[in-house]
Amino acid sequence: MDAIDIRTELQKLIEQEKDINILEAIRTLLNKTRLDNVLKAKLIQRSEKSEKDIVNGRLLSREDVIRRMDSSLGK
């Protein structure tokens, strides 16, 4: 069974489904898959930026990290 066959079968099953909970679960599952891809892309983009920062020497010292953490915690 290929993707087109599965998609066609799912469309038929969804059209026949009356239970709102099942339909909402299907929607949640499909949305989660899309969000996972978005999250993955964002994480890859951030890691690539971090790699470039490291190569170019844009690093924070331990003291800078502590200062930022203290500032964000209101200390």
N, C-alpha and C positions, 0 to 999 in steps of 0.2 A: 504494500500500500504506500503510495507516494504522498507528498504534501498536499497536492490538489485533492486527492481522494479523501484524506483525513479532514481537510477544510470543508469539503462538501458534506461529509457525514456529520461534522460538528454543527454546521449551519442547520441541517435538518433536525438534529437533536435539540438544539437551542430553540428553534421555532416551535417544537412540540412541547417543550418544558413549561409547566405551569407554576412550579414551586419557585417563588421569588428568592428564597434562600439559596437555592442551587444556582440560579442565574447570577446572584450577587457574588457567590463564591467563584464562579467562572470569571466574572469581571475582575475580581480581586486578583486571581491567579494570573490573568493576562496582563493586568496593570503592573503587577509585581515584576514580571519578566521584563517589561519595558523599563521599569525603574532600575532594575539590576544592571541593565546595559548602560544606562545613563550614569549610574554610580561608578561602574567600572571605567567608563571613559574619563570621568572626573578624576578618579584616583590615578589613572595612568598619566593624565596631564599634570597632576601635582607631582608625581614621582619624577617625571621628566624634567620639570622645573627645578626640583630639588637636586637632581643630578647635575644640571647646568650650574646651579648655585655653588655646589661643592667644587666642580671643576674650576670655576672662576674665583674661588676663594671667598665667596660670600657666606660666611659662617658666623654663628653667634658664640661668644665665649660663655663659659659657665656662669659668670657674673651677670652677663646680659640676660641669660635665661632666668636666673633667679630674680633679677630686677623686674622683668616682664611678668613673671608669675606673681610676685608680690603686688605689683600694680593691678593686675587683673583681679586679685583677691581683696583689693582695697586696703592693703597694708601700707 
